[in-house]
């Protein structure tokens, strides 16, 4: 057989036909792989709602110190406790922090959390902390949006803006740490801004009559 006859006996494939054949081969391989692969199993979603283990209405609790004196009292319209999370949620909590001498600190907020086994109480939303004045201390009113109160450290702290009012004077800061038992001390985050109330005239000058 001549070389020319051998050349003309081979099938002639165009480039378009070769590309089309390659596409068929790839499509077949993909279909075979999909048939061999196990079907994906959809993740099982936990549809159970998050429910508290118990609910207490008109909640009230008192902590005592080592000698049995009240050290802290916590009230709330409602308490919801979650055992697995080791936390309790509070509606409209009121927290009273007793002192060995002098009036107690009284705090209130829109919401609250009891964390870390009861050592930490977090007050959230329109938090107000007050202490009445007496012969030794000035009255104090504090406002912020969140504050953490730690029982063992006798510490109240926040990293949010805080405003303090006392006898007409005001102080604002970007955060605060307050050790609320005697002797009380406070540190502020960043630069604190203080505004003093103008001094009023003495009583004898206010009541003095102008001679005719």
C-alpha positions in Angstrom: 0.0 0.0 0.0 1.4 3.4 -0.9 1.9 6.2 1.6 -0.8 8.2 0.0 -3.4 5.5 0.3 -2.5 5.2 4.0 -3.0 8.9 4.6 -6.4 9.1 2.9 -7.7 6.1 4.8 -7.6 8.0 8.3 -10.7 9.8 9.5 -10.4 13.6 9.1 -11.5 15.6 12.3 -11.9 19.3 12.4 -10.9 21.4 15.4 -14.6 22.1 16.2 -15.4 18.4 16.2 -12.4 17.7 18.6 -13.6 20.4 21.0 -17.2 19.1 21.0 -15.9 15.6 21.7 -13.8 16.8 24.6 -16.9 18.5 26.1 -18.8 15.3 25.9 -16.1 13.4 27.7 -15.8 16.0 30.5 -19.6 16.1 30.9 -19.6 12.3 31.2 -16.9 12.3 33.9 -18.8 14.9 36.0 -22.0 12.9 35.8 -20.2 9.8 36.8 -18.6 11.6 39.8 -21.9 12.9 40.9 -23.4 9.4 40.8 -20.6 8.0 42.9 -20.7 10.8 45.5 -23.0 10.3 48.5 -25.9 12.7 48.8 -25.3 15.7 51.1 -27.1 15.4 54.4 -28.8 18.6 55.5 -27.7 19.9 58.9 -30.0 19.1 61.7 -31.2 22.4 63.2 -32.1 22.6 66.8 -35.6 24.0 66.6 -36.1 24.0 70.4 -36.9 27.5 71.7 -34.6 29.1 74.3 -36.6 28.8 77.4 -35.6 29.6 81.0 -35.4 26.8 83.6 -37.5 28.8 85.9 -39.1 32.2 86.3 -39.6 34.3 89.4 -42.0 37.2 89.6 -41.3 40.1 92.0 -37.9 38.6 92.7 -36.0 39.7 95.9 -32.7 38.4 97.3 -30.4 39.7 100.1 -26.7 38.9 100.4 -24.9 39.1 103.7 -21.3 39.7 104.7 -19.1 37.4 106.8 -20.7 38.6 110.1 -24.3 38.2 108.7 -25.0 41.9 108.0 -26.8 42.7 104.7 -24.4 43.7 102.0 -26.5 43.7 98.9 -30.2 43.5 98.0 -31.4 42.8 94.5 -35.0 43.3 93.4 -36.6 42.8 90.0 -40.1 42.6 88.4 -39.1 39.3 86.8 -36.1 36.9 86.9 -35.5 34.2 84.3 -32.7 31.7 85.1 -30.9 29.6 82.5 -28.9 26.8 84.2 -26.8 25.7 81.3 -25.7 29.3 80.6 -25.2 30.1 84.3 -27.0 33.4 84.0 -30.2 35.1 85.0 -32.1 37.9 83.1 -33.8 40.7 85.0 -36.6 43.1 84.2 -36.4 46.5 85.8 -33.8 45.6 88.5 -33.1 47.6 91.6 -29.8 47.0 93.4 -29.0 48.3 96.9 -25.4 48.3 98.1 -25.2 48.7 101.9 -22.3 50.4 103.6 -20.7 49.8 107.0 -21.4 53.5 107.8 -23.5 56.0 105.9 -26.3 55.7 103.4 -26.4 52.9 100.9 -25.9 53.1 97.1 -29.2 52.5 95.2 -29.1 51.6 91.5 -31.9 51.0 89.0 -32.0 50.1 85.3 -34.3 48.8 82.5 -32.7 45.4 82.3 -30.1 43.3 84.1 -28.0 40.1 84.1 -26.7 38.0 87.0 -23.4 36.3 85.9 -20.5 34.4 87.2 -22.4 32.6 89.9 -24.0 35.7 91.3 -20.8 37.7 91.8 -21.5 40.0 88.9 -24.6 42.0 88.3 -24.8 43.9 85.0 -27.3 46.8 84.8 -28.3 47.8 81.3 -30.3 50.7 79.9 -30.9 54.1 81.6 -28.8 53.1 84.6 -29.0 55.5 87.6 -27.0 55.1 90.7 -27.7 57.3 93.8 -26.4 57.9 97.3 -28.0 60.3 99.7 -25.9 62.8 101.5 -25.3 62.9 105.3 -23.1 64.9 107.6 -20.0 63.2 106.2 -20.7 62.8 102.4 -22.3 64.8 99.7 -25.3 63.4 97.7 -24.3 61.7 94.4 -26.3 60.9 91.3 -24.7 58.9 88.5 -26.1 58.2 85.0 -24.8 55.8 82.3 -26.1 53.1 79.9 -24.4 50.0 81.4 -22.6 49.2 84.6 -21.1 46.0 86.1 -21.3 45.6 89.9 -18.9 43.0 91.4 -19.8 41.8 94.9 -16.4 40.4 96.0 -14.4 43.4 94.9 -17.1 45.9 96.0 -16.6 47.5 92.6 -18.9 49.2 90.1 -17.4 49.9 86.6 -18.3 50.9 83.1 -16.5 51.7 79.9 -19.3 53.8 78.6 -19.8 57.5 79.0 -20.8 58.5 82.6 -22.3 61.6 84.1 -22.1 62.4 87.8 -24.0 65.2 89.6 -23.4 66.3 93.2 -24.7 69.5 94.8 -24.9 71.3 91.5 -21.5 70.2 90.3 -21.2 67.8 87.4 -18.5 65.5 86.0 -18.5 63.6 82.7 -16.0 60.9 81.6 -15.7 58.1 79.1 -15.8 55.4 81.8 -15.4 54.9 85.5 -14.4 52.5 88.3 -16.0 53.0 91.7 -15.1 51.1 94.8 -18.3 51.8 96.7 -17.4 50.6 100.2 -15.7 52.9 102.7 -13.4 54.5 102.0 -15.0 55.2 98.7 -12.7 56.0 95.8 -13.1 56.5 92.0 -11.0 56.5 88.9 -12.1 57.8 85.5 -11.2 56.7 82.0 -9.6 59.3 79.8 -10.1 63.0 80.5 -12.8 63.8 83.0 -14.6 67.2 82.6 -15.8 68.9 85.7 -18.2 71.8 85.9 -18.6 73.5 89.3 -21.8 75.3 90.2 -21.5 79.0 90.8 -21.1 79.9 94.5 -24.1 81.5 96.0 -24.0 84.5 98.2 -23.9 83.9 102.0 -27.2 83.9 103.8 -26.5 87.1 105.7 -25.9 89.0 102.4 -29.1 87.6 100.9 -31.2 88.7 103.9 -29.5 92.0 104.5 -31.8 94.9 104.0 -30.7 98.1 102.3 -30.8 101.0 104.8 -33.2 103.8 103.8 
